[in-house]
């Protein structure tokens, strides 16, 4: 029993240290610390994240996982979107606008990844849209202070995860 548990822990450590698993089609991924975009304390100051995206066959799928979010924010919902610019510490404007496939602002033309923080300080989000983000057209996922409104607004930019399409 002890050896089985040890082998399981070793395999888990290898999996966590390895790149995200390959998907069919064009896949990108990143995991690590979030870039802090705000100058004041926020729930994501010590958070880490992993994101993966698959682009192909007329669709884009994005998964986002977060951990080490301040547990005082359990039950709070935050907006997150794919943005066209890069993550630059203390410079939310560098991330530019949401990637938009055209035709107005909606979850059908942009990638919206709103999530609710769990009591253990984790969160997950996923989105699948009916368009392909072309290579070089988007560079990050930005976490905003509020849930996404119907017009796409979600408040101040708090944190950023690099994810170059």
C-alpha positions as CSV (number, residue, x, y, z in Angstrom):
1,X,0.0,0.0,0.0
2,X,2.8,2.4,1.0
3,X,4.7,1.8,-2.3
4,X,1.5,2.3,-4.4
5,X,0.9,5.6,-2.6
6,X,4.5,6.7,-3.2
7,X,4.3,5.8,-6.9
8,X,1.0,7.8,-7.2
9,X,2.6,10.8,-5.6
10,X,5.6,10.6,-7.9
11,X,3.4,10.4,-10.9
12,X,1.3,13.3,-9.7
13,X,4.5,15.4,-9.2
14,X,5.7,14.6,-12.7
15,X,2.3,15.5,-14.2
16,X,2.2,18.8,-12.3
17,X,5.7,19.6,-13.5
18,X,5.0,18.6,-17.1
19,X,3.5,20.8,-19.8
20,X,-0.3,20.6,-20.2
21,X,-1.4,17.5,-22.2
22,X,-1.5,17.7,-25.9
23,X,-4.9,18.1,-27.6
24,X,-5.6,17.3,-31.2
25,X,-5.3,20.5,-33.3
26,X,-3.3,23.6,-32.4
27,X,-2.9,23.7,-28.7
28,X,-1.2,26.3,-26.5
29,X,-0.8,26.5,-22.7
30,X,0.8,28.3,-19.8
31,X,1.0,27.8,-16.1
32,X,2.6,30.0,-13.4
33,X,2.2,33.1,-11.4
34,X,-0.2,35.8,-12.5
35,X,1.1,39.2,-13.4
36,X,-0.2,41.8,-11.0
37,X,-2.0,44.5,-12.9
38,X,-3.2,46.6,-9.9
39,X,-1.1,48.7,-7.5
40,X,-3.3,47.8,-4.5
41,X,-3.9,44.5,-2.8
42,X,-6.4,42.2,-4.5
43,X,-7.5,38.5,-4.2
44,X,-5.0,37.4,-6.9
45,X,-1.7,38.7,-5.4
46,X,-0.5,35.2,-4.4
47,X,-2.5,33.3,-7.0
48,X,-1.2,30.9,-9.7
49,X,-3.0,29.8,-12.8
50,X,-2.9,27.4,-15.7
51,X,-4.6,27.9,-19.0
52,X,-4.9,25.8,-22.2
53,X,-6.5,26.6,-25.5
54,X,-7.2,24.5,-28.6
55,X,-7.8,26.2,-31.9
56,X,-9.1,24.4,-34.9
57,X,-12.0,23.1,-37.0
58,X,-13.8,26.5,-36.7
59,X,-13.6,26.7,-32.9
60,X,-11.5,27.9,-30.0
61,X,-11.7,26.2,-26.6
62,X,-10.1,27.7,-23.5
63,X,-9.7,26.3,-20.0
64,X,-8.6,28.3,-17.0
65,X,-7.7,27.0,-13.6
66,X,-6.7,29.2,-10.6
67,X,-5.4,28.4,-7.1
68,X,-4.2,30.3,-4.1
69,X,-6.9,33.0,-4.5
70,X,-7.6,34.8,-1.2
71,X,-10.2,32.6,0.5
72,X,-11.9,35.7,1.9
73,X,-13.3,36.1,-1.6
74,X,-15.0,32.7,-1.7
75,X,-18.3,33.0,-3.5
76,X,-17.2,36.1,-5.4
77,X,-17.4,36.1,-9.2
78,X,-14.9,37.7,-11.4
79,X,-14.7,38.4,-15.2
80,X,-11.9,37.0,-17.3
81,X,-11.3,37.5,-21.0
82,X,-8.8,36.7,-23.8
83,X,-7.0,40.0,-24.6
84,X,-5.0,41.0,-27.6
85,X,-2.0,42.4,-25.8
86,X,0.7,41.0,-23.4
87,X,0.8,40.9,-19.6
88,X,2.9,43.7,-18.3
89,X,3.3,44.0,-14.5
90,X,1.4,47.0,-13.1
91,X,0.2,48.0,-16.6
92,X,-3.3,46.7,-17.3
93,X,-3.6,48.9,-20.4
94,X,-0.8,46.9,-22.1
95,X,-3.1,43.9,-22.5
96,X,-5.2,46.0,-24.9
97,X,-8.8,45.1,-25.7
98,X,-10.7,41.8,-25.6
99,X,-10.0,39.7,-28.6
100,X,-13.2,40.1,-30.7
101,X,-14.1,38.1,-33.8
102,X,-16.4,40.8,-35.1
103,X,-20.1,41.3,-35.0
104,X,-20.5,43.2,-31.7
105,X,-19.6,42.4,-28.1
106,X,-21.0,39.1,-26.8
107,X,-19.9,35.7,-25.6
108,X,-20.3,34.5,-29.2
109,X,-17.7,37.1,-30.5
110,X,-15.3,37.1,-27.5
111,X,-13.9,34.5,-25.1
112,X,-15.5,35.2,-21.7
113,X,-14.2,33.0,-18.8
114,X,-16.0,34.3,-15.7
115,X,-15.5,32.2,-12.6
116,X,-16.6,32.0,-8.9
117,X,-14.0,31.5,-6.2
118,X,-14.5,28.3,-4.2
119,X,-14.0,28.1,-0.4
120,X,-10.6,26.5,-0.9
121,X,-9.3,29.4,-3.0
122,X,-9.6,27.7,-6.4
123,X,-11.6,28.5,-9.5
124,X,-12.2,27.1,-12.9
125,X,-13.7,28.4,-16.1
126,X,-14.0,27.2,-19.7
127,X,-15.4,28.5,-22.9
128,X,-15.8,27.2,-26.4
129,X,-16.5,29.7,-29.2
130,X,-17.4,29.2,-32.9
131,X,-14.4,31.1,-34.3
132,X,-10.6,30.4,-34.5
133,X,-8.3,32.9,-32.9
134,X,-5.5,33.3,-35.5
135,X,-1.8,33.0,-34.5
136,X,-0.5,36.2,-33.0
137,X,-4.0,37.8,-32.5
138,X,-4.2,37.4,-28.7
139,X,-1.6,37.2,-26.0
140,X,-3.2,37.0,-22.6
141,X,-6.1,36.3,-20.3
142,X,-7.0,39.2,-18.0
143,X,-8.9,38.8,-14.7
144,X,-11.2,41.7,-14.0
145,X,-12.7,42.9,-10.7
146,X,-16.4,42.2,-11.6
147,X,-18.5,39.6,-13.5
148,X,-18.9,40.4,-17.2
149,X,-21.8,42.6,-18.0
150,X,-23.8,42.1,-21.2
151,X,-21.8,44.9,-22.9
152,X,-18.5,43.1,-22.1
153,X,-17.4,45.4,-19.3
154,X,-16.0,43.8,-16.2
155,X,-14.3,46.6,-14.3
156,X,-10.6,47.1,-13.4
157,X,-7.9,44.8,-14.5
158,X,-6.5,42.9,-11.6
159,X,-4.3,40.1,-12.9
160,X,-3.0,38.6,-16.2
161,X,-1.9,35.2,-17.4
162,X,0.2,35.0,-20.6
163,X,-1.4,32.8,-23.3
164,X,-0.1,33.6,-26.7
165,X,-2.2,32.3,-29.5
